[in-house]
Amino acid sequence: MDEYTVTIAFDDEAQKWYAQNDDIPIILEDYSLDTLINRVKLAAPEMLEINNMPHAGIYLAFKMEAQAVMA
């Protein structure tokens, strides 16, 4: 089973969530975190197949990135 870590971050200015993984490759955005995660789950196997990479039985790990704002 291949494992991919998808990094998720929130952009305060755009008020959107972003998900990215360079190995798949995939980058998606959405206003809803739940919707974004579901979109990644659907799109990741398709992107792997398009790029002729193994796509059956993949495991996606989601990592949240926090952004600190210094005042």
N, CA, C and O atoms as a Tripos MOL2 file, in Angstrom:
@<TRIPOS>MOLECULE
protein
  284   283    71     0     0
PROTEIN
NO_CHARGES

@<TRIPOS>ATOM
      1 N           0.8430   -1.1770    0.0000 N.3       1 MET1
      2 CA          0.0000    0.0000    0.0000 C.3       1 MET1
      3 C           0.8900    1.2420    0.0000 C.2       1 MET1
      4 O           1.7860    1.3730    0.8340 O.2       1 MET1
      5 N           0.6390    2.1400   -0.9290 N.am      2 ASP2
      6 CA          1.3910    3.3890   -1.0090 C.3       2 ASP2
      7 C           0.7240    4.4450   -0.1350 C.2       2 ASP2
      8 O          -0.4980    4.5930   -0.1510 O.2       2 ASP2
      9 N           1.5340    5.1780    0.6280 N.am      3 GLU3
     10 CA          1.0140    6.2270    1.5040 C.3       3 GLU3
     11 C           1.4650    7.5860    1.0010 C.2       3 GLU3
     12 O           2.6260    7.7730    0.6370 O.2       3 GLU3
     13 N           0.5420    8.5260    0.9850 N.am      4 TYR4
     14 CA          0.8180    9.8980    0.5750 C.3       4 TYR4
     15 C           0.3280   10.8300    1.6720 C.2       4 TYR4
     16 O          -0.7890   10.6860    2.1690 O.2       4 TYR4
     17 N           1.1710   11.7850    2.0450 N.am      5 THR5
     18 CA          0.7820   12.7870    3.0300 C.3       5 THR5
     19 C           0.3460   14.0420    2.2950 C.2       5 THR5
     20 O           1.1100   14.6310    1.5300 O.2       5 THR5
     21 N          -0.8880   14.4390    2.5400 N.am      6 VAL6
     22 CA         -1.4620   15.6280    1.9130 C.3       6 VAL6
     23 C          -1.4310   16.7470    2.9500 C.2       6 VAL6
     24 O          -1.9870   16.6130    4.0400 O.2       6 VAL6
     25 N          -0.7820   17.8370    2.6030 N.am      7 THR7
     26 CA         -0.6900   18.9830    3.5050 C.3       7 THR7
     27 C          -1.8960   19.8830    3.3000 C.2       7 THR7
     28 O          -2.2440   20.2380    2.1730 O.2       7 THR7
     29 N          -2.5280   20.2480    4.4160 N.am      8 ILE8
     30 CA         -3.6960   21.1250    4.3710 C.3       8 ILE8
     31 C          -3.3950   22.3860    5.1640 C.2       8 ILE8
     32 O          -2.8700   22.3270    6.2750 O.2       8 ILE8
     33 N          -3.7360   23.5280    4.5780 N.am      9 ALA9
     34 CA         -3.5230   24.8170    5.2450 C.3       9 ALA9
     35 C          -4.7030   25.7320    4.9270 C.2       9 ALA9
     36 O          -5.3710   25.5810    3.9040 O.2       9 ALA9
     37 N          -4.9400   26.6830    5.8290 N.am     10 PHE10
     38 CA         -6.0090   27.6550    5.6320 C.3      10 PHE10
     39 C          -5.3990   28.9980    5.2900 C.2      10 PHE10
     40 O          -4.4740   29.4560    5.9610 O.2      10 PHE10
     41 N          -5.9110   29.6270    4.2500 N.am     11 ASP11
     42 CA         -5.4660   30.9560    3.8370 C.3      11 ASP11
     43 C          -6.4760   31.9680    4.3810 C.2      11 ASP11
     44 O          -7.6060   32.0550    3.8990 O.2      11 ASP11
     45 N          -6.0520   32.7310    5.3920 N.am     12 ASP12
     46 CA         -6.9500   33.6990    6.0170 C.3      12 ASP12
     47 C          -7.4360   34.7690    5.0440 C.2      12 ASP12
     48 O          -8.5960   35.1780    5.0860 O.2      12 ASP12
     49 N          -6.5450   35.2130    4.1760 N.am     13 GLU13
     50 CA         -6.9070   36.2810    3.2400 C.3      13 GLU13
     51 C          -7.9640   35.8040    2.2410 C.2      13 GLU13
     52 O          -8.9330   36.5140    1.9730 O.2      13 GLU13
     53 N          -7.7760   34.6160    1.6990 N.am     14 ALA14
     54 CA         -8.7170   34.0790    0.7140 C.3      14 ALA14
     55 C          -9.9030   33.3760    1.3700 C.2      14 ALA14
     56 O         -10.9120   33.1140    0.7150 O.2      14 ALA14
     57 N          -9.7810   33.0700    2.6730 N.am     15 GLN15
     58 CA        -10.8060   32.3430    3.4140 C.3      15 GLN15
     59 C         -11.1040   30.9880    2.7730 C.2      15 GLN15
     60 O         -12.2580   30.5800    2.6420 O.2      15 GLN15
     61 N         -10.0110   30.2940    2.3710 N.am     16 LYS16
     62 CA        -10.1310   28.9800    1.7380 C.3      16 LYS16
     63 C          -9.1210   28.0230    2.3540 C.2      16 LYS16
     64 O          -8.0820   28.4260    2.8760 O.2      16 LYS16
     65 N          -9.4650   26.7390    2.2740 N.am     17 TRP17
     66 CA         -8.5660   25.6600    2.6470 C.3      17 TRP17
     67 C          -7.8490   25.1800    1.3870 C.2      17 TRP17
     68 O          -8.4390   25.1440    0.3070 O.2      17 TRP17
     69 N          -6.5740   24.8120    1.5290 N.am     18 TYR18
     70 CA         -5.7900   24.2960    0.4200 C.3      18 TYR18
     71 C          -5.2110   22.9360    0.7900 C.2      18 TYR18
     72 O          -4.7810   22.7300    1.9250 O.2      18 TYR18
     73 N          -5.1990   22.0150   -0.1570 N.am     19 ALA19
     74 CA         -4.5980   20.6930    0.0250 C.3      19 ALA19
     75 C          -3.5830   20.4830   -1.0830 C.2      19 ALA19
     76 O          -3.8490   20.7730   -2.2500 O.2      19 ALA19
     77 N          -2.4000   19.9680   -0.7010 N.am     20 GLN20
     78 CA         -1.3390   19.8030   -1.6990 C.3      20 GLN20
     79 C          -0.4830   18.5860   -1.3980 C.2      20 GLN20
     80 O          -0.1780   18.2800   -0.2460 O.2      20 GLN20
     81 N          -0.1030   17.8990   -2.4750 N.am     21 ASN21
     82 CA          0.8930   16.8390   -2.4220 C.3      21 ASN21
     83 C           1.6100   16.8440   -3.7580 C.2      21 ASN21
     84 O           0.9850   16.6880   -4.8070 O.2      21 ASN21
     85 N           2.9240   17.0230   -3.7220 N.am     22 ASP22
     86 CA          3.7070   17.1090   -4.9560 C.3      22 ASP22
     87 C           3.9500   15.7470   -5.5980 C.2      22 ASP22
     88 O           4.2050   15.6730   -6.8000 O.2      22 ASP22
     89 N           3.8760   14.6710   -4.8220 N.am     23 ASP23
     90 CA          4.1360   13.3350   -5.3650 C.3      23 ASP23
     91 C           2.9830   12.8140   -6.2170 C.2      23 ASP23
     92 O           3.1980   12.0000   -7.1150 O.2      23 ASP23
     93 N           1.7670   13.2710   -5.9450 N.am     24 ILE24
     94 CA          0.6060   12.7040   -6.6560 C.3      24 ILE24
     95 C           0.5240   13.1880   -8.1000 C.2      24 ILE24
     96 O           0.2590   12.3020   -8.9130 O.2      24 ILE24
     97 N           0.6880   14.3550   -8.5540 N.am     25 PRO25
     98 CA          0.6510   15.6830   -7.9630 C.3      25 PRO25
     99 C          -0.7810   16.2080   -7.8840 C.2      25 PRO25
    100 O          -1.6030   15.9620   -8.7660 O.2      25 PRO25
    101 N          -1.0550   16.9390   -6.8010 N.am     26 ILE26
    102 CA         -2.4010   17.4640   -6.6220 C.3      26 ILE26
    103 C          -2.3500   18.7370   -5.7900 C.2      26 ILE26
    104 O          -1.5740   18.8440   -4.8410 O.2      26 ILE26
    105 N          -3.1810   19.6900   -6.1560 N.am     27 ILE27
    106 CA         -3.4310   20.8700   -5.3310 C.3      27 ILE27
    107 C          -4.8780   21.2670   -5.5630 C.2      27 ILE27
    108 O          -5.3080   21.4820   -6.6960 O.2      27 ILE27
    109 N          -5.6190   21.3610   -4.4680 N.am     28 LEU28
    110 CA         -7.0380   21.7030   -4.5390 C.3      28 LEU28
    111 C          -7.3450   22.7510   -3.4860 C.2      28 LEU28
    112 O          -6.5950   22.9120   -2.5230 O.2      28 LEU28
    113 N          -8.4460   23.4630   -3.6670 N.am     29 GLU29
    114 CA         -8.8830   24.4540   -2.6890 C.3      29 GLU29
    115 C         -10.3950   24.3690   -2.5310 C.2      29 GLU29
    116 O         -11.1100   23.9520   -3.4430 O.2      29 GLU29
    117 N         -10.8660   24.7740   -1.3560 N.am     30 ASP30
    118 CA        -12.3050   24.8030   -1.1100 C.3      30 ASP30
    119 C         -12.5720   25.6570    0.1260 C.2      30 ASP30
    120 O         -11.6850   25.8550    0.9570 O.2      30 ASP30
    121 N         -13.7840   26.1530    0.2390 N.am     31 TYR31
    122 CA        -14.1710   26.9210    1.4150 C.3      31 TYR31
    123 C         -14.4570   26.0230    2.6120 C.2      31 TYR31
    124 O         -14.3820   26.4720    3.7550 O.2      31 TYR31
    125 N         -14.7810   24.7730    2.3630 N.am     32 SER32
    126 CA        -15.1170   23.8140    3.4170 C.3      32 SER32
    127 C         -14.0090   22.7680    3.5570 C.2      32 SER32
    128 O         -13.5880   22.1700    2.5670 O.2      32 SER32
    129 N         -13.5450   22.5500    4.7740 N.am     33 LEU33
    130 CA        -12.5090   21.5470    5.0160 C.3      33 LEU33
    131 C         -13.0150   20.1510    4.6940 C.2      33 LEU33
    132 O         -12.3080   19.3700    4.0580 O.2      33 LEU33
    133 N         -14.2240   19.8270    5.1220 N.am     34 ASP34
    134 CA        -14.7900   18.4940    4.8510 C.3      34 ASP34
    135 C         -14.9280   18.2270    3.3560 C.2      34 ASP34
    136 O         -14.6050   17.1370    2.8810 O.2      34 ASP34
    137 N         -15.4050   19.2190    2.6220 N.am     35 THR35
    138 CA        -15.5500   19.0730    1.1760 C.3      35 THR35
    139 C         -14.1900   18.9100    0.5190 C.2      35 THR35
    140 O         -14.0330   18.1080   -0.4020 O.2      35 THR35
    141 N         -13.2070   19.6660    0.9850 N.am     36 LEU36
    142 CA        -11.8630   19.5740    0.4200 C.3      36 LEU36
    143 C         -11.2820   18.1730    0.6150 C.2      36 LEU36
    144 O         -10.7330   17.5960   -0.3230 O.2      36 LEU36
    145 N         -11.3980   17.6290    1.8110 N.am     37 ILE37
    146 CA        -10.8760   16.2890    2.0770 C.3      37 ILE37
    147 C         -11.5590   15.2580    1.1870 C.2      37 ILE37
    148 O         -10.8960   14.3710    0.6490 O.2      37 ILE37
    149 N         -12.8590   15.3610    1.0280 N.am     38 ASN38
    150 CA        -13.5770   14.4380    0.1370 C.3      38 ASN38
    151 C         -13.1250   14.5810   -1.3070 C.2      38 ASN38
    152 O         -12.9980   13.5850   -2.0190 O.2      38 ASN38
    153 N         -12.8820   15.8050   -1.7440 N.am     39 ARG39
    154 CA        -12.4080   16.0290   -3.1130 C.3      39 ARG39
    155 C         -11.0370   15.4110   -3.3270 C.2      39 ARG39
    156 O         -10.7700   14.8330   -4.3810 O.2      39 ARG39
    157 N         -10.1570   15.5310   -2.3170 N.am     40 VAL40
    158 CA         -8.8180   14.9360   -2.4160 C.3      40 VAL40
    159 C          -8.9360   13.4160   -2.5150 C.2      40 VAL40
    160 O          -8.2430   12.7910   -3.3190 O.2      40 VAL40
    161 N          -9.8030   12.8240   -1.7080 N.am     41 LYS41
    162 CA         -9.9880   11.3660   -1.7300 C.3      41 LYS41
    163 C         -10.4510   10.8740   -3.0980 C.2      41 LYS41
    164 O         -10.0830    9.7790   -3.5220 O.2      41 LYS41
    165 N         -11.2460   11.6700   -3.7800 N.am     42 LEU42
    166 CA        -11.7170   11.2950   -5.1210 C.3      42 LEU42
    167 C         -10.6730   11.5790   -6.2010 C.2      42 LEU42
    168 O         -10.4920   10.7830   -7.1230 O.2      42 LEU42
    169 N          -9.9920   12.7150   -6.0800 N.am     43 ALA43
    170 CA         -9.0760   13.1460   -7.1380 C.3      43 ALA43
    171 C          -7.7250   12.4400   -7.1020 C.2      43 ALA43
    172 O          -7.1200   12.2240   -8.1520 O.2      43 ALA43
    173 N          -7.2420   12.0780   -5.9250 N.am     44 ALA44
    174 CA         -5.8980   11.4930   -5.8050 C.3      44 ALA44
    175 C          -5.7230   10.2320   -6.6480 C.2      44 ALA44
    176 O          -4.7620   10.1560   -7.4130 O.2      44 ALA44
    177 N          -6.6120    9.2350   -6.5440 N.am     45 PRO45
    178 CA         -6.4280    8.0420   -7.3910 C.3      45 PRO45
    179 C          -6.4830    8.3630   -8.8880 C.2      45 PRO45
    180 O          -5.7570    7.7620   -9.6810 O.2      45 PRO45
    181 N          -7.3400    9.3030   -9.2700 N.am     46 GLU46
    182 CA         -7.4490    9.6910  -10.6790 C.3      46 GLU46
    183 C          -6.1510   10.3350  -11.1660 C.2      46 GLU46
    184 O          -5.6880   10.0410  -12.2680 O.2      46 GLU46
    185 N          -5.5640   11.2130  -10.3450 N.am     47 MET47
    186 CA         -4.3120   11.8670  -10.7320 C.3      47 MET47
    187 C          -3.1690   10.8600  -10.8290 C.2      47 MET47
    188 O          -2.3300   10.9540  -11.7250 O.2      47 MET47
    189 N          -3.1360    9.8980   -9.9080 N.am     48 LEU48
    190 CA         -2.1010    8.8650   -9.9700 C.3      48 LEU48
    191 C          -2.2470    8.0360  -11.2390 C.2      48 LEU48
    192 O          -1.2550    7.7140  -11.8930 O.2      48 LEU48
    193 N          -3.4740    7.6940  -11.5840 N.am     49 GLU49
    194 CA         -3.7200    6.9080  -12.8020 C.3      49 GLU49
    195 C          -3.3010    7.6930  -14.0390 C.2      49 GLU49
    196 O          -2.6690    7.1410  -14.9400 O.2      49 GLU49
    197 N          -3.6470    8.9660  -14.0870 N.am     50 ILE50
    198 CA         -3.2730    9.8180  -15.2200 C.3      50 ILE50
    199 C          -1.7600    9.8650  -15.3870 C.2      50 ILE50
    200 O          -1.2530    9.9170  -16.5070 O.2      50 ILE50
    201 N          -1.0420    9.8470  -14.2680 N.am     51 ASN51
    202 CA          0.4240    9.9280  -14.2910 C.3      51 ASN51
    203 C           1.0830    8.5520  -14.3010 C.2      51 ASN51
    204 O           2.2730    8.4260  -14.0120 O.2      51 ASN51
    205 N           0.2980    7.5130  -14.6380 N.am     52 ASN52
    206 CA          0.8110    6.1400  -14.7430 C.3      52 ASN52
    207 C           1.5200    5.6700  -13.4770 C.2      52 ASN52
    208 O           2.5570    5.0090  -13.5450 O.2      52 ASN52
    209 N           0.9570    6.0140  -12.3300 N.am     53 MET53
    210 CA          1.4940    5.6010  -11.0430 C.3      53 MET53
    211 C           0.5110    4.6250  -10.3990 C.2      53 MET53
    212 O          -0.6850    4.6930  -10.6820 O.2      53 MET53
    213 N           0.9840    3.7160   -9.5370 N.am     54 PRO54
    214 CA          0.0640    2.8000   -8.8630 C.3      54 PRO54
    215 C          -0.9950    3.5850   -8.0930 C.2      54 PRO54
    216 O          -0.6740    4.5190   -7.3580 O.2      54 PRO54
    217 N          -2.2510    3.2000   -8.2670 N.am     55 HIS55
    218 CA         -3.3230    3.9670   -7.6410 C.3      55 HIS55
    219 C          -4.3200    3.0970   -6.8690 C.2      55 HIS55
    220 O          -5.2580    3.6180   -6.2660 O.2      55 HIS55
    221 N          -4.1240    1.7910   -6.8860 N.am     56 ALA56
    222 CA         -5.0320    0.9020   -6.1480 C.3      56 ALA56
    223 C          -4.5180    0.7570   -4.7170 C.2      56 ALA56
    224 O          -3.3270    0.5390   -4.4980 O.2      56 ALA56
    225 N          -5.4110    0.8770   -3.7610 N.am     57 GLY57
    226 CA         -5.0530    0.6570   -2.3740 C.3      57 GLY57
    227 C          -4.1490    1.7180   -1.7760 C.2      57 GLY57
    228 O          -3.3150    1.4060   -0.9260 O.2      57 GLY57
    229 N          -4.2960    2.9610   -2.1990 N.am     58 ILE58
    230 CA         -3.4540    4.0150   -1.6320 C.3      58 ILE58
    231 C          -4.0020    4.4350   -0.2670 C.2      58 ILE58
    232 O          -5.1850    4.2600    0.0230 O.2      58 ILE58
    233 N          -3.1290    4.9860    0.5540 N.am     59 TYR59
    234 CA         -3.5070    5.5110    1.8620 C.3      59 TYR59
    235 C          -3.1450    6.9870    1.8820 C.2      59 TYR59
    236 O          -2.0060    7.3600    1.5990 O.2      59 TYR59
    237 N          -4.1250    7.8300    2.2180 N.am     60 LEU60
    238 CA         -3.8890    9.2670    2.2960 C.3      60 LEU60
    239 C          -3.8490    9.6930    3.7550 C.2      60 LEU60
    240 O          -4.7910    9.4460    4.5080 O.2      60 LEU60
    241 N          -2.7650   10.3280    4.1470 N.am     61 ALA61
    242 CA         -2.6400   10.9130    5.4780 C.3      61 ALA61
    243 C          -2.7410   12.4280    5.3110 C.2      61 ALA61
    244 O          -2.1040   13.0040    4.4290 O.2      61 ALA61
    245 N          -3.5370   13.0660    6.1550 N.am     62 PHE62
    246 CA         -3.7300   14.5110    6.0570 C.3      62 PHE62
    247 C          -2.9870   15.1970    7.2050 C.2      62 PHE62
    248 O          -3.1510   14.8380    8.3710 O.2      62 PHE62
    249 N          -2.1610   16.1970    6.8500 N.am     63 LYS63
    250 CA         -1.3610   16.9360    7.8260 C.3      63 LYS63
    251 C          -1.7770   18.3980    7.7750 C.2      63 LYS63
    252 O          -1.6950   19.0400    6.7280 O.2      63 LYS63
    253 N          -2.2210   18.9170    8.9030 N.am     64 MET64
    254 CA         -2.6260   20.3210    8.9740 C.3      64 MET64
    255 C          -1.4020   21.1700    9.2600 C.2      64 MET64
    256 O          -0.5950   20.8550   10.1340 O.2      64 MET64
    257 N          -1.2790   22.2570    8.5020 N.am     65 GLU65
    258 CA         -0.1990   23.2110    8.7050 C.3      65 GLU65
    259 C          -0.7600   24.4760    9.3170 C.2      65 GLU65
    260 O          -1.7210   25.0480    8.8020 O.2      65 GLU65
    261 N          -0.1670   24.9130   10.4080 N.am     66 ALA66
    262 CA         -0.5870   26.1580   11.0410 C.3      66 ALA66
    263 C           0.3240   27.2800   10.5780 C.2      66 ALA66
    264 O           1.5260   27.0930   10.3890 O.2      66 ALA66
    265 N          -0.2660   28.4320   10.4030 N.am     67 GLN67
    266 CA          0.5100   29.6040   10.0040 C.3      67 GLN67
    267 C           0.4370   30.6220   11.1250 C.2      67 GLN67
    268 O          -0.6480   31.0630   11.5050 O.2      67 GLN67
    269 N           1.5800   30.9900   11.6480 N.am     68 ALA68
    270 CA          1.6370   31.9670   12.7370 C.3      68 ALA68
    271 C           1.7720   33.3770   12.1700 C.2      68 ALA68
    272 O           2.5080   33.6110   11.2110 O.2      68 ALA68
    273 N           1.0620   34.2920   12.7710 N.am     69 VAL69
    274 CA          1.1400   35.6820   12.3620 C.3      69 VAL69
    275 C           1.7990   36.4600   13.4880 C.2      69 VAL69
    276 O           1.3090   36.4700   14.6170 O.2      69 VAL69
    277 N           2.8980   37.1020   13.1790 N.am     70 MET70
    278 CA          3.6290   37.8830   14.1710 C.3      70 MET70
    279 C           3.1740   39.3320   14.0910 C.2      70 MET70
    280 O           3.1230   39.9160   13.0090 O.2      70 MET70
    281 N           2.8420   39.9090   15.2440 N.am     71 ALA71
    282 CA          2.3850   41.2960   15.2730 C.3      71 ALA71
    283 C           3.4710   42.2040   15.7910 C.2      71 ALA71
    284 O           3.2700   43.4150   15.8870 O.2      71 ALA71
@<TRIPOS>BOND
     1     1     2 1
     2     2     3 1
     3     3     4 2
     4     3     5 am
     5     5     6 1
     6     6     7 1
     7     7     8 2
     8     7     9 am
     9     9    10 1
    10    10    11 1
    11    11    12 2
    12    11    13 am
    13    13    14 1
    14    14    15 1
    15    15    16 2
    16    15    17 am
    17    17    18 1
    18    18    19 1
    19    19    20 2
    20    19    21 am
    21    21    22 1
    22    22    23 1
    23    23    24 2
    24    23    25 am
    25    25    26 1
    26    26    27 1
    27    27    28 2
    28    27    29 am
    29    29    30 1
    30    30    31 1
    31    31    32 2
    32    31    33 am
    33    33    34 1
    34    34    35 1
    35    35    36 2
    36    35    37 am
    37    37    38 1
    38    38    39 1
    39    39    40 2
    40    39    41 am
    41    41    42 1
    42    42    43 1
    43    43    44 2
    44    43    45 am
    45    45    46 1
    46    46    47 1
    47    47    48 2
    48    47    49 am
    49    49    50 1
    50    50    51 1
    51    51    52 2
    52    51    53 am
    53    53    54 1
    54    54    55 1
    55    55    56 2
    56    55    57 am
    57    57    58 1
    58    58    59 1
    59    59    60 2
    60    59    61 am
    61    61    62 1
    62    62    63 1
    63    63    64 2
    64    63    65 am
    65    65    66 1
    66    66    67 1
    67    67    68 2
    68    67    69 am
    69    69    70 1
    70    70    71 1
    71    71    72 2
    72    71    73 am
    73    73    74 1
    74    74    75 1
    75    75    76 2
    76    75    77 am
    77    77    78 1
    78    78    79 1
    79    79    80 2
    80    79    81 am
    81    81    82 1
    82    82    83 1
    83    83    84 2
    84    83    85 am
    85    85    86 1
    86    86    87 1
    87    87    88 2
    88    87    89 am
    89    89    90 1
    90    90    91 1
    91    91    92 2
    92    91    93 am
    93    93    94 1
    94    94    95 1
    95    95    96 2
    96    95    97 am
    97    97    98 1
    98    98    99 1
    99    99   100 2
   100    99   101 am
   101   101   102 1
   102   102   103 1
   103   103   104 2
   104   103   105 am
   105   105   106 1
   106   106   107 1
   107   107   108 2
   108   107   109 am
   109   109   110 1
   110   110   111 1
   111   111   112 2
   112   111   113 am
   113   113   114 1
   114   114   115 1
   115   115   116 2
   116   115   117 am
   117   117   118 1
   118   118   119 1
   119   119   120 2
   120   119   121 am
   121   121   122 1
   122   122   123 1
   123   123   124 2
   124   123   125 am
   125   125   126 1
   126   126   127 1
   127   127   128 2
   128   127   129 am
   129   129   130 1
   130   130   131 1
   131   131   132 2
   132   131   133 am
   133   133   134 1
   134   134   135 1
   135   135   136 2
   136   135   137 am
   137   137   138 1
   138   138   139 1
   139   139   140 2
   140   139   141 am
   141   141   142 1
   142   142   143 1
   143   143   144 2
   144   143   145 am
   145   145   146 1
   146   146   147 1
   147   147   148 2
   148   147   149 am
   149   149   150 1
   150   150   151 1
   151   151   152 2
   152   151   153 am
   153   153   154 1
   154   154   155 1
   155   155   156 2
   156   155   157 am
   157   157   158 1
   158   158   159 1
   159   159   160 2
   160   159   161 am
   161   161   162 1
   162   162   163 1
   163   163   164 2
   164   163   165 am
   165   165   166 1
   166   166   167 1
   167   167   168 2
   168   167   169 am
   169   169   170 1
   170   170   171 1
   171   171   172 2
   172   171   173 am
   173   173   174 1
   174   174   175 1
   175   175   176 2
   176   175   177 am
   177   177   178 1
   178   178   179 1
   179   179   180 2
   180   179   181 am
   181   181   182 1
   182   182   183 1
   183   183   184 2
   184   183   185 am
   185   185   186 1
   186   186   187 1
   187   187   188 2
   188   187   189 am
   189   189   190 1
   190   190   191 1
   191   191   192 2
   192   191   193 am
   193   193   194 1
   194   194   195 1
   195   195   196 2
   196   195   197 am
   197   197   198 1
   198   198   199 1
   199   199   200 2
   200   199   201 am
   201   201   202 1
   202   202   203 1
   203   203   204 2
   204   203   205 am
   205   205   206 1
   206   206   207 1
   207   207   208 2
   208   207   209 am
   209   209   210 1
   210   210   211 1
   211   211   212 2
   212   211   213 am
   213   213   214 1
   214   214   215 1
   215   215   216 2
   216   215   217 am
   217   217   218 1
   218   218   219 1
   219   219   220 2
   220   219   221 am
   221   221   222 1
   222   222   223 1
   223   223   224 2
   224   223   225 am
   225   225   226 1
   226   226   227 1
   227   227   228 2
   228   227   229 am
   229   229   230 1
   230   230   231 1
   231   231   232 2
   232   231   233 am
   233   233   234 1
   234   234   235 1
   235   235   236 2
   236   235   237 am
   237   237   238 1
   238   238   239 1
   239   239   240 2
   240   239   241 am
   241   241   242 1
   242   242   243 1
   243   243   244 2
   244   243   245 am
   245   245   246 1
   246   246   247 1
   247   247   248 2
   248   247   249 am
   249   249   250 1
   250   250   251 1
   251   251   252 2
   252   251   253 am
   253   253   254 1
   254   254   255 1
   255   255   256 2
   256   255   257 am
   257   257   258 1
   258   258   259 1
   259   259   260 2
   260   259   261 am
   261   261   262 1
   262   262   263 1
   263   263   264 2
   264   263   265 am
   265   265   266 1
   266   266   267 1
   267   267   268 2
   268   267   269 am
   269   269   270 1
   270   270   271 1
   271   271   272 2
   272   271   273 am
   273   273   274 1
   274   274   275 1
   275   275   276 2
   276   275   277 am
   277   277   278 1
   278   278   279 1
   279   279   280 2
   280   279   281 am
   281   281   282 1
   282   282   283 1
   283   283   284 2
@<TRIPOS>SUBSTRUCTURE
     1 MET1         2 RESIDUE 1 A MET
     2 ASP2         6 RESIDUE 1 A ASP
     3 GLU3        10 RESIDUE 1 A GLU
     4 TYR4        14 RESIDUE 1 A TYR
     5 THR5        18 RESIDUE 1 A THR
     6 VAL6        22 RESIDUE 1 A VAL
     7 THR7        26 RESIDUE 1 A THR
     8 ILE8        30 RESIDUE 1 A ILE
     9 ALA9        34 RESIDUE 1 A ALA
    10 PHE10       38 RESIDUE 1 A PHE
    11 ASP11       42 RESIDUE 1 A ASP
    12 ASP12       46 RESIDUE 1 A ASP
    13 GLU13       50 RESIDUE 1 A GLU
    14 ALA14       54 RESIDUE 1 A ALA
    15 GLN15       58 RESIDUE 1 A GLN
    16 LYS16       62 RESIDUE 1 A LYS
    17 TRP17       66 RESIDUE 1 A TRP
    18 TYR18       70 RESIDUE 1 A TYR
    19 ALA19       74 RESIDUE 1 A ALA
    20 GLN20       78 RESIDUE 1 A GLN
    21 ASN21       82 RESIDUE 1 A ASN
    22 ASP22       86 RESIDUE 1 A ASP
    23 ASP23       90 RESIDUE 1 A ASP
    24 ILE24       94 RESIDUE 1 A ILE
    25 PRO25       98 RESIDUE 1 A PRO
    26 ILE26      102 RESIDUE 1 A ILE
    27 ILE27      106 RESIDUE 1 A ILE
    28 LEU28      110 RESIDUE 1 A LEU
    29 GLU29      114 RESIDUE 1 A GLU
    30 ASP30      118 RESIDUE 1 A ASP
    31 TYR31      122 RESIDUE 1 A TYR
    32 SER32      126 RESIDUE 1 A SER
    33 LEU33      130 RESIDUE 1 A LEU
    34 ASP34      134 RESIDUE 1 A ASP
    35 THR35      138 RESIDUE 1 A THR
    36 LEU36      142 RESIDUE 1 A LEU
    37 ILE37      146 RESIDUE 1 A ILE
    38 ASN38      150 RESIDUE 1 A ASN
    39 ARG39      154 RESIDUE 1 A ARG
    40 VAL40      158 RESIDUE 1 A VAL
    41 LYS41      162 RESIDUE 1 A LYS
    42 LEU42      166 RESIDUE 1 A LEU
    43 ALA43      170 RESIDUE 1 A ALA
    44 ALA44      174 RESIDUE 1 A ALA
    45 PRO45      178 RESIDUE 1 A PRO
    46 GLU46      182 RESIDUE 1 A GLU
    47 MET47      186 RESIDUE 1 A MET
    48 LEU48      190 RESIDUE 1 A LEU
    49 GLU49      194 RESIDUE 1 A GLU
    50 ILE50      198 RESIDUE 1 A ILE
    51 ASN51      202 RESIDUE 1 A ASN
    52 ASN52      206 RESIDUE 1 A ASN
    53 MET53      210 RESIDUE 1 A MET
    54 PRO54      214 RESIDUE 1 A PRO
    55 HIS55      218 RESIDUE 1 A HIS
    56 ALA56      222 RESIDUE 1 A ALA
    57 GLY57      226 RESIDUE 1 A GLY
    58 ILE58      230 RESIDUE 1 A ILE
    59 TYR59      234 RESIDUE 1 A TYR
    60 LEU60      238 RESIDUE 1 A LEU
    61 ALA61      242 RESIDUE 1 A ALA
    62 PHE62      246 RESIDUE 1 A PHE
    63 LYS63      250 RESIDUE 1 A LYS
    64 MET64      254 RESIDUE 1 A MET
    65 GLU65      258 RESIDUE 1 A GLU
    66 ALA66      262 RESIDUE 1 A ALA
    67 GLN67      266 RESIDUE 1 A GLN
    68 ALA68      270 RESIDUE 1 A ALA
    69 VAL69      274 RESIDUE 1 A VAL
    70 MET70      278 RESIDUE 1 A MET
    71 ALA71      282 RESIDUE 1 A ALA
